[in-house]
Amino acid sequence: MSLKPGETLDDLTRDGMKVIQSKDGYRFSMDSVLLAHFAEVNPGDEVLDLGCGSGVISFLLAGRQPSCRITGLEIQPEVADRARRGAEHNGVAHRMGVINGDLRQAELFLGNRRFNLIVANPPFWRQGEGRPNPDRERLIARHEVESTLEDYVEAARRILVRGGRLAMVHRADRILEIENTCAQKGLALRRIRFIHPYLDRDANLLLVEAVKGTKARVRILPPLVVYNSDGSYTEEMLSIYFEE
């Protein structure tokens, strides 16, 4: 496989998987790795990675569950192309397809296909929040310029099977918006895990799982702490990154 100008091939440290990324555009972060670890993928699941980017979450799930089938949907054609080539390089293209398309029109690309699990790492920042990045690729990944939190949940409502799960990583301070949006779309929160940068710091991220069309008793899982006081990764973080 040959890289295009301005691309790098980077190690995901799991299952020998690698990802093709832009040197100057959006590059994956810890969020994707934590979501791939949190999502419950079962044998034979049909999985949809909404806004799949370069395919990091998809590749990690493919490594965890060899019998699942994965579809990535990505709005940026050049990024979708990286995910497609990454799937070939990682030897999972026979059970992972990548579609260039807008998740707000998911049925145009997916037809009547329905999924057991949807994973999503949406843009964290609403329009007008934070500092917009001048790089278009990073802007779309981080700000709601192409799709909003509601767009992601609405897509999940339409294309999950009844009892299907939506697993998502987002900002902790948007928890009430996430809960309300899911409730409006007929998805019930089932698992929530807050992510703290340090043990004595407020949570800045959260992982959430919602289930379509069924009542669920929500479980608040133990917090995940990223760093020890000296700035090194905690044991749990190391196990997530380097688990055999």
C-alpha positions as CSV (number, residue, x, y, z in Angstrom):
1,M,0.0,0.0,0.0
2,S,1.3,3.4,-0.9
3,L,0.5,6.5,1.0
4,K,-0.6,9.7,-0.7
5,P,1.4,13.0,-0.1
6,G,0.8,14.4,3.3
7,E,-0.3,11.1,4.9
8,T,1.1,9.0,7.7
9,L,0.6,5.3,8.6
10,D,0.2,5.1,12.4
11,D,0.1,2.2,14.8
12,L,-3.0,1.7,16.9
13,T,-1.1,-0.5,19.4
14,R,-3.9,-3.1,19.2
15,D,-4.1,-6.3,17.1
16,G,-1.5,-5.0,14.7
17,M,-4.0,-2.4,13.4
18,K,-2.8,0.8,11.7
19,V,-4.5,3.9,10.5
20,I,-3.8,6.3,7.6
21,Q,-4.0,9.9,8.7
22,S,-3.3,13.4,7.4
23,K,-0.1,15.0,8.7
24,D,-1.9,18.3,9.0
25,G,-5.6,17.4,9.2
26,Y,-7.6,15.8,12.0
27,R,-5.8,13.0,13.8
28,F,-7.4,10.5,16.1
29,S,-7.2,10.9,19.9
30,M,-7.9,9.0,23.1
31,D,-11.6,9.5,22.6
32,S,-11.8,6.9,19.8
33,V,-9.8,4.3,21.7
34,L,-12.0,4.6,24.8
35,L,-15.2,4.4,22.8
36,A,-14.0,1.2,21.0
37,H,-13.2,-0.3,24.4
38,F,-16.6,0.7,25.9
39,A,-18.8,-0.4,23.1
40,E,-20.3,-3.9,23.5
41,V,-19.9,-5.7,20.2
42,N,-21.4,-9.2,20.0
43,P,-20.7,-12.1,17.6
44,G,-22.4,-11.5,14.3
45,D,-23.3,-7.9,15.0
46,E,-24.0,-5.5,12.2
47,V,-22.1,-2.3,13.3
48,L,-22.4,1.2,11.9
49,D,-19.6,3.7,12.6
50,L,-21.3,7.1,12.1
51,G,-18.8,9.7,11.0
52,C,-16.1,7.1,10.9
53,G,-13.2,9.4,10.1
54,S,-10.1,7.4,9.2
55,G,-11.6,4.2,10.7
56,V,-10.0,4.0,14.1
57,I,-13.0,2.8,16.0
58,S,-14.0,0.4,13.2
59,F,-10.6,-1.2,13.1
60,L,-10.4,-1.7,16.9
61,L,-13.9,-3.2,17.0
62,A,-13.0,-5.5,14.1
63,G,-10.0,-6.7,16.0
64,R,-12.1,-7.3,19.1
65,Q,-14.9,-9.3,17.4
66,P,-13.9,-11.2,14.3
67,S,-17.4,-12.2,13.3
68,C,-19.0,-8.7,13.3
69,R,-19.5,-6.8,10.1
70,I,-18.9,-3.0,10.0
71,T,-20.0,-0.2,7.8
72,G,-18.3,3.2,8.1
73,L,-20.2,6.4,7.0
74,E,-18.0,9.5,6.5
75,I,-19.0,12.8,4.9
76,Q,-15.5,13.9,3.8
77,P,-14.4,11.9,0.7
78,E,-10.7,12.1,1.3
79,V,-11.1,10.9,4.8
80,A,-13.5,8.1,3.7
81,D,-10.8,7.1,1.2
82,R,-8.2,6.8,4.0
83,A,-10.6,4.5,6.0
84,R,-11.2,2.4,2.9
85,R,-7.5,1.9,2.2
86,G,-6.9,1.4,6.0
87,A,-9.4,-1.5,6.0
88,E,-7.6,-3.1,3.1
89,H,-4.2,-2.7,4.8
90,N,-5.5,-4.2,8.0
91,G,-7.0,-7.2,6.3
92,V,-10.6,-6.4,7.3
93,A,-12.0,-5.1,4.0
94,H,-14.0,-8.3,3.4
95,R,-16.2,-7.4,6.4
96,M,-15.8,-3.6,6.6
97,G,-17.2,-1.3,4.0
98,V,-16.8,2.5,3.9
99,I,-19.4,4.8,2.4
100,N,-18.8,8.5,1.6
101,G,-22.1,10.2,2.6
102,D,-24.0,12.5,5.0
103,L,-25.4,10.7,8.1
104,R,-28.4,13.0,7.9
105,Q,-29.3,11.1,4.7
106,A,-28.2,7.7,5.9
107,E,-31.0,5.8,4.2
108,L,-29.9,7.0,0.8
109,F,-26.6,5.1,1.3
110,L,-27.7,2.2,3.5
111,G,-31.1,1.5,2.0
112,N,-33.2,-0.7,4.4
113,R,-30.2,-2.1,6.2
114,R,-30.5,-2.0,10.0
115,F,-27.8,-2.3,12.6
116,N,-27.4,-3.9,16.1
117,L,-24.8,-1.4,17.2
118,I,-23.9,2.2,16.2
119,V,-20.8,3.8,17.5
120,A,-20.3,7.6,17.2
121,N,-17.7,10.1,18.2
122,P,-19.6,13.3,17.3
123,P,-18.2,16.8,17.2
124,F,-18.0,18.0,20.8
125,W,-18.5,21.8,20.2
126,R,-21.7,23.5,19.1
127,Q,-21.4,26.3,16.5
128,G,-20.2,29.4,18.2
129,E,-18.4,27.5,21.0
130,G,-14.7,27.0,21.4
131,R,-12.2,28.2,18.8
132,P,-13.0,27.1,15.2
133,N,-10.0,25.5,13.5
134,P,-9.0,27.0,10.2
135,D,-8.3,23.5,8.8
136,R,-11.6,22.2,7.3
137,E,-11.0,18.6,8.2
138,R,-10.4,19.4,11.9
139,L,-13.3,21.9,11.9
140,I,-15.8,19.3,10.8
141,A,-14.5,16.7,13.3
142,R,-14.6,19.1,16.3
143,H,-17.5,21.5,15.6
144,E,-21.1,20.9,14.6
145,V,-20.8,22.5,11.2
146,E,-22.0,19.5,9.2
147,S,-24.0,17.5,11.8
148,T,-25.2,18.0,15.4
149,L,-25.7,15.8,18.4
150,E,-29.4,15.6,17.4
151,D,-28.5,14.5,13.9
152,Y,-26.5,11.6,15.2
153,V,-29.2,10.4,17.6
154,E,-31.9,10.8,14.9
155,A,-29.8,8.7,12.5
156,A,-29.5,6.0,15.2
157,R,-33.3,6.1,15.8
158,R,-33.9,5.4,12.2
159,I,-31.4,2.7,11.5
160,L,-31.0,0.7,14.7
161,V,-33.0,-2.5,15.1
162,R,-35.3,-2.5,18.1
163,G,-33.1,-3.2,21.1
164,G,-30.1,-2.0,19.2
165,R,-27.5,0.1,20.9
166,L,-25.9,3.5,20.4
167,A,-22.5,3.9,22.0
168,M,-21.1,7.4,22.0
169,V,-18.3,9.5,23.5
170,H,-19.0,13.2,24.2
171,R,-18.4,16.1,26.6
172,A,-19.5,15.4,30.1
173,D,-21.1,18.8,30.5
174,R,-23.6,17.9,27.7
175,I,-25.0,14.9,29.6
176,L,-28.5,16.4,30.1
177,E,-28.7,17.3,26.4
178,I,-27.7,13.8,25.5
179,E,-30.2,12.3,27.8
180,N,-33.0,14.5,26.6
181,T,-32.2,14.1,23.0
182,C,-32.1,10.3,23.3
183,A,-35.4,10.3,25.2
184,Q,-37.1,12.4,22.5
185,K,-35.9,9.9,19.9
186,G,-37.0,6.8,21.7
187,L,-33.6,5.7,23.0
188,A,-33.1,5.0,26.7
189,L,-29.8,5.4,28.4
190,R,-28.4,2.1,29.8
191,R,-24.8,2.7,30.7
192,I,-22.9,5.9,31.5
193,R,-19.2,6.2,32.4
194,F,-17.5,9.5,33.2
195,I,-13.9,10.1,32.3
196,H,-11.7,12.2,34.6
197,P,-8.3,13.5,33.5
198,Y,-7.1,13.1,37.1
199,L,-8.6,11.6,40.2
200,D,-9.2,15.0,41.8
201,R,-10.5,16.7,38.6
202,D,-14.0,17.0,37.3
203,A,-15.0,14.7,34.5
204,N,-14.5,16.3,31.1
205,L,-15.8,13.4,28.9
206,L,-18.3,10.6,29.2
207,L,-19.1,7.3,27.5
208,V,-22.8,6.5,27.1
209,E,-24.8,3.6,25.7
210,A,-28.5,4.0,24.8
211,V,-30.9,1.3,23.7
212,K,-33.7,1.8,21.1
213,G,-37.3,1.1,21.9
214,T,-37.0,-0.6,25.2
215,K,-36.9,0.5,28.8
216,A,-33.6,0.4,30.5
217,R,-32.3,0.8,34.0
218,V,-29.4,3.1,33.7
219,R,-26.1,2.0,35.2
220,I,-23.6,4.6,36.3
221,L,-20.3,2.8,36.0
222,P,-17.1,3.5,38.0
223,P,-15.2,6.6,36.8
224,L,-12.3,6.2,34.4
225,V,-9.3,8.2,35.4
226,V,-6.8,8.8,32.6
227,Y,-3.6,10.1,34.4
228,N,-1.8,9.5,37.7
229,S,-0.7,12.5,39.6
230,D,2.7,12.4,37.9
231,G,1.1,12.6,34.5
232,S,1.6,8.9,33.6
233,Y,-1.3,6.8,32.4
234,T,-3.2,4.9,35.0
235,E,-3.1,1.1,35.0
236,E,-6.6,0.9,33.5
237,M,-5.6,3.3,30.7
238,L,-2.6,1.2,29.9
239,S,-4.7,-2.0,29.8
240,I,-7.1,-0.3,27.4
241,Y,-4.3,0.8,25.1
242,F,-2.2,-2.4,25.2
243,E,-4.6,-5.2,26.2
244,E,-3.7,-8.4,24.4
